[in-house]
Amino acid sequence: MLVASAFAGMTPQEFREYVVNFADTVDAVGFEGMTYGESFYKPMLEVIDDLRANDFDVWMVSACEREVVRALVERYDIPFDHCIATDVPYVASAKDEDTASDDYNMGQDEVMLLGAPLDEVECGKSGKPAAIAREIGKRPVLAFGNSSGDFSMLNYAEGNPDHPGMGFFVVCDDTVREYGSDEKAADFYETVEKEGWTGISMANDWKTIYGEGVTKTELPGAAEEAAEEEAEAVEEAVAAEEAEAVEETEAVEETADAQEAAEAAETADAAETGEADETAEAAGTEEAADEEILEIDEEELVNAIVGLINAIGENFRDAA
């Protein structure tokens, strides 16, 4: 929701005074030695001074509310009419909500009040060059940005058909003095190269960011977030160890099962071999017994025949 939505009914002057008071008395979160009103990039303020010294017309373009931007940059001598930003409707102080603007004439004793916020951000991304075209009627020669919301404005400057334009993109790759992100910085540098803009590294190109006496501290909840990340890392490590232990146990069980199956197979083979040996031994014993029986029977038969012959011979001798 737009900031000014909570301040509908205030005059623009009252709202700007509120913004300035807040910016000058509240410390910027995550830093020491700097208020919100002082949290402008010092190198970019130097750029503004250099441009002015060389007769450039400097404009501020933002997706924030116009009155917020006016309040914050007035200290740097940026005129109100050189602030392009998202508009909040203005209404005559005595006009009721049900009366259309075309049906109401404002009196001399009335003032303008801030109205309800617009439904969408009208000065973000492609809305920025649209707002520039509407309010200036010219394409910029130089444009500076530091977020994806500035891509369209940089391309609008680069594509200037009347003058060689340049787009400059400030990459927040400083993780020591600022809350930069290596991952986001890498994505931004890729976009800078793709679009042909001029990249500016906060880490490598700037000697200072906010000036002397300003130090980075810690964002609220950073310690809790770090503790949560550490706890998650520990949980993942424990889960990985448990999974590895399960795999090792399964591997040991599979090895044991394989060894048991191999031993069972060896036992079965040995049993079969033993049975075969016993069967062969039994067959040999029976065969030997048969031969012995056969040998005994033949000898007895011979003896019986000899005895019979002798008996017959004796009978013949007796008969004679």
Backbone torsions as a table, in degrees:
resi	resn	phi	psi	omega
1	MET	NA	143.8	-179.2
2	LEU	-66.5	146.1	-177.4
3	VAL	-58.9	-42.9	-174.3
4	ALA	-69.0	-9.7	-178.5
5	SER	-61.2	-27.5	179.8
6	ALA	-84.0	-4.0	-174.3
7	PHE	-121.6	21.2	176.4
8	ALA	-61.0	136.1	-178.2
9	GLY	102.3	-14.1	175.4
10	MET	-83.6	154.4	172.1
11	THR	-76.3	155.2	177.5
12	PRO	-55.2	-38.8	179.6
13	GLN	-64.1	-44.2	178.8
14	GLU	-61.7	-41.3	-179.3
15	PHE	-67.4	-42.0	179.1
16	ARG	-63.3	-39.5	177.9
17	GLU	-63.2	-39.1	177.8
18	TYR	-63.3	-44.9	-179.3
19	VAL	-61.4	-46.4	-178.9
20	VAL	-62.7	-43.5	179.8
21	ASN	-62.0	-43.6	178.0
22	PHE	-62.7	-47.5	-176.2
23	ALA	-63.7	-32.9	-175.5
24	ASP	-89.8	-8.9	-177.0
25	THR	-117.6	-12.0	-177.9
26	VAL	-107.0	127.7	178.9
27	ASP	-69.4	140.9	177.5
28	ALA	-66.1	128.5	-179.0
29	VAL	-63.8	133.1	177.9
30	GLY	90.7	2.6	-179.6
31	PHE	-138.1	156.8	176.1
32	GLU	-120.8	135.3	178.5
33	GLY	89.2	20.3	-177.6
34	MET	-152.9	131.8	173.0
35	THR	-90.8	171.5	177.4
36	TYR	-63.1	-34.0	179.8
37	GLY	-67.6	-19.0	179.7
38	GLU	-100.5	0.2	-172.8
39	SER	-86.7	50.9	173.1
40	PHE	-105.6	143.6	179.0
41	TYR	-65.3	119.5	-179.1
42	LYS	-59.6	-42.2	178.3
43	PRO	-60.5	-33.2	179.6
44	MET	-73.5	-31.4	174.3
45	LEU	-66.1	-35.7	176.2
46	GLU	-65.9	-37.5	177.1
47	VAL	-61.1	-43.1	179.0
48	ILE	-59.5	-45.0	179.4
49	ASP	-62.2	-42.3	-179.8
50	ASP	-65.9	-39.6	179.1
51	LEU	-64.3	-44.3	178.5
52	ARG	-62.7	-40.0	-179.6
53	ALA	-64.2	-19.9	179.6
54	ASN	-109.7	25.0	171.8
55	ASP	66.6	28.4	172.9
56	PHE	-85.3	147.7	174.9
57	ASP	-92.8	118.7	-173.3
58	VAL	-102.1	131.1	178.0
59	TRP	-124.2	146.5	173.8
60	MET	-102.6	129.4	-179.5
61	VAL	-125.6	126.0	-175.4
62	SER	-148.3	154.9	174.6
63	ALA	-84.6	-7.3	176.8
64	CYS	-71.9	173.6	177.9
65	GLU	-66.7	145.1	-176.6
66	ARG	-59.6	-42.8	-176.9
67	GLU	-69.1	-29.9	175.1
68	VAL	-66.0	-45.5	179.9
69	VAL	-63.3	-45.1	179.3
70	ARG	-57.7	-43.2	-177.6
71	ALA	-65.5	-37.6	-173.7
72	LEU	-82.1	-30.5	-175.0
73	VAL	-100.3	-1.6	178.7
74	GLU	-60.8	-33.5	-179.5
75	ARG	-65.2	-18.2	178.5
76	TYR	-103.2	20.3	174.9
77	ASP	60.7	34.3	171.9
78	ILE	-91.5	116.2	-177.8
79	PRO	-62.7	152.3	179.1
80	PHE	-56.9	-37.0	-176.5
81	ASP	-79.3	3.4	174.7
82	HIS	-111.9	21.5	176.8
83	CYS	-112.5	111.5	177.9
84	ILE	-104.1	123.3	-176.2
85	ALA	-159.8	-176.6	179.2
86	THR	-71.4	132.1	-176.9
87	ASP	-89.9	143.5	167.3
88	VAL	-107.3	133.7	-178.0
89	PRO	-58.2	143.1	175.1
90	TYR	-108.3	140.9	-178.4
91	VAL	-133.5	148.8	175.4
92	ALA	-67.2	140.2	-170.7
93	SER	-63.6	-25.9	-177.1
94	ALA	-101.1	-2.2	-178.6
95	LYS	-81.7	134.0	177.9
96	ASP	-85.6	163.9	-174.0
97	GLU	-65.8	-28.1	-175.3
98	ASP	-82.7	-10.3	-178.3
99	THR	-94.8	128.8	178.8
100	ALA	-71.2	149.8	-179.2
101	SER	-58.6	-36.9	-179.2
102	ASP	-70.2	-13.9	-179.1
103	ASP	-103.5	7.4	-175.5
104	TYR	-132.3	133.9	175.0
105	ASN	-108.0	127.1	-177.7
106	MET	-76.1	139.3	179.1
107	GLY	-87.5	164.8	-177.1
108	GLN	-69.8	-23.7	-178.5
109	ASP	-91.8	3.2	-179.3
110	GLU	-90.4	161.3	175.3
111	VAL	-125.2	163.9	176.3
112	MET	-86.7	139.3	177.7
113	LEU	-119.4	155.3	173.2
114	LEU	-73.2	136.3	178.8
115	GLY	-100.3	-167.1	178.7
116	ALA	-68.6	149.4	-177.6
117	PRO	-68.5	157.6	175.2
118	LEU	-70.3	160.0	-176.7
119	ASP	-73.9	-22.3	-177.9
120	GLU	-141.8	158.6	177.5
121	VAL	-74.5	114.3	-173.4
122	GLU	-95.0	-2.4	-179.5
123	CYS	-125.2	39.3	176.7
124	GLY	-118.3	146.9	178.7
125	LYS	52.3	-118.1	-177.3
126	SER	-68.1	-13.9	176.4
127	GLY	-70.4	-21.4	-179.6
128	LYS	-69.2	-53.6	177.1
129	PRO	-62.6	-29.8	177.8
130	ALA	-65.8	-41.4	179.4
131	ALA	-68.4	-38.6	177.9
132	ILE	-62.0	-44.9	179.6
133	ALA	-63.3	-38.5	-177.6
134	ARG	-70.3	-40.6	-171.3
135	GLU	-95.7	-28.9	-178.9
136	ILE	-105.1	-39.2	-177.7
137	GLY	80.0	10.8	178.2
138	LYS	-135.6	153.1	173.5
139	ARG	-86.5	140.3	-179.2
140	PRO	-70.1	153.0	175.5
141	VAL	-87.3	-37.7	178.2
142	LEU	-129.0	141.7	176.5
143	ALA	-140.7	139.6	-179.4
144	PHE	-124.4	137.1	178.7
145	GLY	-150.9	170.2	-179.9
146	ASN	-145.8	17.7	177.7
147	SER	-147.4	169.4	179.3
148	SER	-63.7	-21.3	177.3
149	GLY	-69.9	-9.4	-179.8
150	ASP	-101.6	-4.2	-175.8
151	PHE	-55.3	-47.4	-177.0
152	SER	-63.3	-39.5	-179.6
153	MET	-65.8	-38.5	178.6
154	LEU	-66.0	-41.2	177.7
155	ASN	-66.9	-32.4	177.7
156	TYR	-63.4	-37.6	177.9
157	ALA	-74.5	-43.9	-179.1
158	GLU	-61.0	-32.1	-177.0
159	GLY	-92.1	15.3	-179.7
160	ASN	-59.9	118.4	-177.0
161	PRO	-80.5	-15.6	-175.6
162	ASP	-94.2	-31.6	-179.3
163	HIS	-139.4	146.5	175.6
164	PRO	-60.2	113.8	-178.3
165	GLY	-99.1	158.9	178.8
166	MET	-139.8	137.9	174.8
167	GLY	-110.9	131.5	179.9
168	PHE	-115.6	129.4	-179.5
169	PHE	-118.0	120.7	178.8
170	VAL	-86.7	116.3	-177.8
171	VAL	-95.6	123.1	178.2
172	CYS	-82.9	80.3	179.6
173	ASP	-108.3	13.9	179.5
174	ASP	-95.0	112.4	179.9
175	THR	-100.9	0.8	179.7
176	VAL	-97.4	-50.2	-178.2
177	ARG	-96.4	-15.5	-179.7
178	GLU	-137.0	174.6	-179.9
179	TYR	-95.7	59.4	-179.8
180	GLY	-74.8	166.7	179.3
181	SER	-131.5	121.5	179.1
182	ASP	-61.7	-38.8	-178.1
183	GLU	-67.0	-47.4	179.2
184	LYS	-66.8	-37.4	179.5
185	ALA	-61.6	-40.8	179.1
186	ALA	-61.7	-40.7	178.3
187	ASP	-65.4	-41.1	180.0
188	PHE	-65.1	-43.2	179.4
189	TYR	-62.1	-35.5	177.7
190	GLU	-64.2	-41.5	178.2
191	THR	-66.9	-40.9	178.7
192	VAL	-57.9	-45.1	179.9
193	GLU	-66.6	-41.1	-178.7
194	LYS	-63.6	-42.8	-176.1
195	GLU	-85.0	-15.0	180.0
196	GLY	81.9	21.5	177.3
197	TRP	-78.9	176.6	174.1
198	THR	-101.8	117.4	-178.5
199	GLY	-85.7	142.4	176.8
200	ILE	-122.5	120.9	-179.2
201	SER	-91.5	121.0	177.0
202	MET	-65.6	-33.4	-177.0
203	ALA	-75.0	-38.4	-171.7
204	ASN	-105.9	-24.8	-174.6
205	ASP	-100.3	-17.0	-176.2
206	TRP	-109.3	125.7	175.7
207	LYS	-73.0	-30.8	177.4
208	THR	-140.8	159.5	176.9
209	ILE	-112.3	-54.4	-178.4
210	TYR	-113.5	-0.8	179.1
211	GLY	102.8	177.2	-178.3
212	GLU	-68.5	148.0	175.1
213	GLY	84.3	0.3	179.1
214	VAL	-105.1	126.1	-179.9
215	THR	-127.2	145.5	176.7
216	LYS	-77.4	135.5	179.4
217	THR	-113.1	-101.4	180.0
218	GLU	-157.3	139.1	178.5
219	LEU	-74.1	148.2	177.7
220	PRO	-57.2	135.9	179.0
221	GLY	81.5	0.2	-178.2
222	ALA	-64.4	-41.5	-179.8
223	ALA	-64.1	-43.5	179.0
224	GLU	-64.0	-41.1	179.0
225	GLU	-63.6	-41.4	178.7
226	ALA	-64.5	-39.9	179.1
227	ALA	-64.5	-40.8	178.2
228	GLU	-63.6	-44.0	178.7
229	GLU	-62.1	-40.5	178.6
230	GLU	-65.3	-41.8	178.6
231	ALA	-62.6	-41.6	177.9
232	GLU	-63.4	-39.9	178.7
233	ALA	-64.0	-40.3	178.8
234	VAL	-64.7	-44.3	179.3
235	GLU	-60.7	-43.0	179.2
236	GLU	-64.0	-39.6	179.3
237	ALA	-65.5	-43.0	179.1
238	VAL	-63.7	-43.6	179.1
239	ALA	-61.7	-40.2	179.0
240	ALA	-65.1	-41.2	178.3
241	GLU	-64.9	-41.7	178.8
242	GLU	-63.4	-42.8	178.8
243	ALA	-62.6	-41.2	178.7
244	GLU	-65.0	-39.9	178.5
245	ALA	-64.1	-40.8	178.2
246	VAL	-62.4	-43.2	178.7
247	GLU	-62.1	-42.7	179.0
248	GLU	-64.0	-42.2	178.7
249	THR	-62.0	-45.0	178.8
250	GLU	-62.4	-39.4	179.3
251	ALA	-64.8	-41.8	178.6
252	VAL	-64.1	-43.2	178.9
253	GLU	-62.7	-41.7	178.2
254	GLU	-63.5	-40.6	177.8
255	THR	-63.8	-43.6	179.2
256	ALA	-63.2	-42.7	178.3
257	ASP	-61.7	-41.4	-180.0
258	ALA	-64.5	-42.8	178.3
259	GLN	-64.2	-41.9	179.3
260	GLU	-63.2	-41.5	178.7
261	ALA	-64.4	-40.4	179.0
262	ALA	-64.3	-43.5	178.7
263	GLU	-63.7	-40.4	178.4
264	ALA	-62.9	-41.0	178.6
265	ALA	-64.4	-40.8	177.8
266	GLU	-63.9	-41.4	178.8
267	THR	-63.0	-42.5	179.6
268	ALA	-64.0	-42.2	178.5
269	ASP	-62.6	-42.6	179.8
270	ALA	-64.1	-39.9	179.6
271	ALA	-63.9	-44.8	178.7
272	GLU	-62.4	-41.8	178.7
273	THR	-62.9	-42.8	179.0
274	GLY	-62.8	-43.4	178.6
275	GLU	-62.2	-40.5	179.6
276	ALA	-64.2	-42.0	178.7
277	ASP	-63.1	-43.3	179.4
278	GLU	-63.5	-39.9	179.8
279	THR	-65.0	-44.0	179.1
280	ALA	-63.1	-40.8	179.7
281	GLU	-63.8	-41.9	179.4
282	ALA	-64.9	-41.1	179.0
283	ALA	-63.4	-40.2	178.9
284	GLY	-65.3	-39.9	179.3
285	THR	-63.8	-45.5	179.0
286	GLU	-61.6	-41.6	-179.7
287	GLU	-64.2	-41.8	177.8
288	ALA	-63.8	-39.3	179.4
289	ALA	-64.7	-40.7	179.3
290	ASP	-62.5	-42.6	179.5
291	GLU	-63.9	-40.7	179.9
292	GLU	-64.1	-43.4	178.7
293	ILE	-61.8	-41.0	-179.2
294	LEU	-64.1	-42.2	179.2
295	GLU	-63.2	-42.8	-179.4
296	ILE	-65.0	-41.5	-178.4
297	ASP	-65.8	-40.7	-179.5
298	GLU	-65.4	-42.3	-180.0
299	GLU	-64.9	-43.9	178.6
300	GLU	-63.8	-37.6	179.6
301	LEU	-64.0	-44.1	178.3
302	VAL	-60.8	-44.8	-179.9
303	ASN	-61.7	-39.3	-179.6
304	ALA	-66.6	-40.2	-179.4
305	ILE	-66.3	-44.3	179.5
306	VAL	-60.9	-42.3	179.3
307	GLY	-63.4	-38.7	179.5
308	LEU	-65.3	-43.2	179.4
309	ILE	-62.6	-44.1	179.1
310	ASN	-60.4	-40.3	-179.2
311	ALA	-65.3	-41.4	179.6
312	ILE	-64.6	-39.5	179.9
313	GLY	-62.7	-41.2	179.8
314	GLU	-64.9	-38.3	179.8
315	ASN	-64.3	-39.4	177.8
316	PHE	-63.8	-44.9	-179.7
317	ARG	-62.5	-36.5	178.7
318	ASP	-67.0	-39.3	-179.0
319	ALA	-66.9	-33.7	180.0
320	ALA	-73.1	NA	NA
